[in-house]
Amino acid sequence: MSTKEFYELHQLNIELKRKTGFNPYYVNVQSGLNDSIIIDGKEFINLAANNYLGIANDIRIKEATINAINKYGLSLCATPIALGGTDLYKSLSQKLSDFVGLESSIIYPSCYQANNGLFPAIADKNDVIIIDQFSHSSLIEGARTVGCKIRPFLHNNLDSLEKNLKNSLKHKQVFVVTESVFSTEGSIAPFAEIVELCKIFDAIPVIDDSHGIGVIGKNGKGILEHSGIKDYQGIYTASLGKSIANSGGMISGKKTLIDYLKYYSPHLVYSTSIAPSILAGIEKAICIIEEEFEVLGNKMWKYRNKLRDALIEFGYGVRSSSAPITSIVTGPSVDTLLFAKELYNRNVLATPFIYPSVPENQGVIRLIAGANLEEKTIDRALHIFKEIKESQG
Ligand SMILES: Cc1ncc(COP(=O)(O)O)c(C=O)c1O
């Protein structure tokens, strides 16, 4: 291939933009996540962030972060294996383990890295990874790097999982991988039952709780609390950039395995350590969740119920959801973007999911109303949704 052909091949297909006159991605945000956000100088209602508990602009987290910058500077400028970690890392990894109820944890710069870096360290080509068909790209891509058999099971379908487990008996090790809250529509994995099946077939469960931690469970402690699972013997991962309102990704589980990953997970070992200031922010966020989950969580659920009920009343098709996520069914990519454009033109930011993020013609507009929003903002958003529906006849 010539250089010219290479660059021609590797450029965006702007067909959708041409058809819709709109590109909803990579907007230019000029403020923090307050009751409104500023995009290109204009105030928007933000229903696009995973700021479930609304603490992404919390003054206490900002102060903790700034104090840590003053003490530790901006970066350790080294990989964890080269320089080690700060005392903040040590105390936070213990705090995170205690929060989710597991023995030990490590913290990566992102959960994408954590999920990607997990499988090459724990699996080889003689194993099999059985994975929910709707799992996040980070899990699928991580599994692919192993070169082992990957068997998708039907979304949240225990019969399909069991069938796959029965077909996998001859493999050296079997892993069962899923998410807790599936963020496109808000379904929740029947994880207690999945763990039971894993016990029967001697498989290792791997759960990505990125949209569950700080969101589900009586005290916001995520999928293990939500499912009433005690003494979990599997592997747990979660993003710290959603309800925890910072960035980073954790892997938790048995101490022996976590100690092993510290040396054998390349995405941790060979990547500059997560900044100490971020660790301080995560630590403060966990403290706030421990103390204030009841109030913040109630607000988050109240907004979700209000949004969902009103949208159904206005005549929108809304996916059934068990999480504080409301997704409007929009179908084809063009229709999805056109609806997102209607919202954007009225200063509402929402997340359009189109192919290939979702199957062809199964586009949705996802709405997450964080607890940082005021109730009158939710009312204003609903008024706009009503107006759009009425304008469509
Ligand atoms: C289910 C799931 N897992 C992992 C990730 C990646 O997390 P991070 O943003 O921390 O890299 C995401 C983020 O989009 C996610 O939704």
The ligand as an ORCA input file, in Angstrom:
! r2SCAN-3c Opt
* xyz 0 1
  C     -17.953     -1.205     31.823
  C     -16.733     -0.378     31.656
  N     -15.538     -0.940     31.922
  C     -14.396     -0.240     31.787
  C     -14.403      1.063     31.364
  C     -13.113      1.804     31.217
  O     -12.932      2.576     32.365
  P     -11.924      3.801     32.389
  O     -12.682      4.955     31.845
  O     -11.553      3.957     33.817
  O     -10.779      3.447     31.536
  C     -15.615      1.696     31.082
  C     -15.628      3.108     30.647
  O     -16.211      3.505     29.715
  C     -16.820      0.956     31.232
  O     -18.002      1.497     30.968
*
